[in-house]
Structure formats: C-alpha cells, structure tokens
Amino acid sequence: MNTQTNHDLSTWQHSHDFGLASERVRQAEQRTRWVVGLTFAAMVIELIAGWLSSSMALLADGWHMASHVGALGLAVFAYRFARQRAVDARYTFGTGKVTALAGYSSALFLGAVAVWMAWESVARLFAPVAIHYTEAMIVAVFGLAVNLASAWLLDHDHDDGHEHVDHNHRAAYLHVLTDALTSLLAIVALGGGMLFGWAFLDPLMGIVGAIVVGRWAFGLARDSAGMLLDAEDHGHVADEIRQIVAAAPDHEIADLHVWRVGPASRACILSLVTHTPLPLETWRDKLAAIHGLDHVTIEINHCRSCE
C-alpha cells in the first residue's frame, strides 16, 4: 500500500525577486521616469536652439540628451521588466541581472555618443561656423539647470558601495551627469567666444566632453559586464563564509561559489566535507547572518573513507 504524505514546503521555499519589488527599487524607477520627462523637454529646446544659433556645443548637448532620453527610457523599461517577471520560472535565479544588462547597453550608447561628439567637434575645428552666442548661452544655462535637477533626483537613491550595486540606476545617473558636463562645457565655450572671440573653444569643449564621456562609458561597461559574467569581487562575503565554517569543528570547505543575483542580493553554493555533519538547518541559520546572502545551496559530503 502506498502512503502519500503532504508536506508544507513554505518553510523551505522563497521568492526569487531578490529585492526587485522593494520600495527602494520602486523609488529609483519613479525618479528615473521623472528624469526622462525633464531630459526630453530640455532636449527639444536645445536641439532647436542649437540649430538656430549654429552652436556645435549646444547641438552636441542636445543630441547627447536625445541619446540619453532613449537610454533612460531603457532604464525605466528594465526596471519594469525585471519587476514584472521576477516570479517567472524561466529565469532560474530571477531577473536581477536585467538591470545590469540595461546598464551595459547604456554604456554602449554613451560610447557611441562620445565618438559622435569627437567626430563632429574635430570637423568644426577645421570648418568653423558663425555662432549666435547670446541665444545659445541662455539655452545652455537652462539645460544645465535641468541636468542638475535630474542628477539631484537620482542621487537621492544612489548606490551605497558593494552592498547595493544597481548598474541600471548608475547608468541613468551617469547619463544625467554627462548631460550636465556637456552643458557646462557648452557654457564655458560660449562664454569664451562672447568675451574674447575664441570661437575655437566651442569645438574644443566638444572634444573634451567626448573624452570624459568615453571614460565614463568604459567604466560602466566594465562593471556591468562583470556582473553579467559573474566576475565581480565578492571577497568580503566569501571571507565571512569561511570564518563561519572555520568556527565549526570538523568542517572544511571543498568548493565555494558566490555571485550576484540582484542589486543588493547574492547567491552561493557551499560544498562542505566532514566526518560528523551538522544539520542543514544549522548551516542555514549560521549563513543567514551574512547581509545580502539571499540564496544559499549547501552540499555536505560525509568523509567516511577517513574514519
């Protein structure tokens, strides 16, 4: 006779959203939406004014904002996609890396913008055009104000070191910082042209901006790719795990893997070797003390050959 036993598995089961539905992430998504609206409005005004005034620095800032509207829109989409599909079983460890993928894509946007800015600015060095400085200066100051307001909105929810690494949010923050930089450089270039007749400053500032934007793009691409490839440094978490295991008698680590599954969440696979195994619940309780370690798989190998 077969006896079927029903077990309550809720004690051992857990969600795979890894903080993606948290209030912090929702606030980051909402703030990014506000920044998209602000950036779009400034973009339209700067492109029209740059075309009418023939300012390369202003046009570069406007087109730069245009690319960022698309990138920031991607950031909003990534937040929503990750949140809505957090419980989709097709994503084995949740959708935490969607935000890193969006960050990497944004880095490619930034890199392309840097190349365009450099190309157009060099061309203007050899083929200068007349610039309507007063009109361009007014719009550049307006653009800088919008960018600083956007940066303030996103900085309210900025990353706090290795414990919370949201590459999607970092990408949005870098985009508005880049906009602020190009607006500031445009103001410097236009001011030099108005006061001293230094028309060469306009394309020169475009080149300087391209170099800075390129550096930011490279850093963002490198860090977000590290998360996508599980190549981040989790040394401090691994050390905490080793210390916990070392405090238990007759237990040694045979294999240990730690990787990020969300902006503030990590997973680990821990393989132990022992003669006298402790219950799995004991190890789970011990490892629960490590902040941000939200998905733990433990393998215990009983070393009978040494008995």
Secondary structure, DSSP 8 states (H G I E B T S, - for coil): ---------TTT---S-TTTTSHHHHHHHHHHHHHHHHHHHHHHHHHHHHHHHT-HHHHHHHHHHHHHHHHHHHHHHHHHHHHHTTT-TTSTT-STTHHHHHHHHHHHHHHHHHHHHHHHHHHHHHS-----HHHHHHHHHHHHHHHHHHHHHHHTT---TTS---HHHHHHHHHHHHHHHHHHHHHHHHHHHHHH--TTHHHHHHHHHHHHHHHHHHHHHHHHHHHHTT----HHHHHHHHHHHHTSTTEEEEEEEEEEEETTEEEEEEEEEESS---HHHHHHHHTTSTTEEEEEEEEEE-GGG-
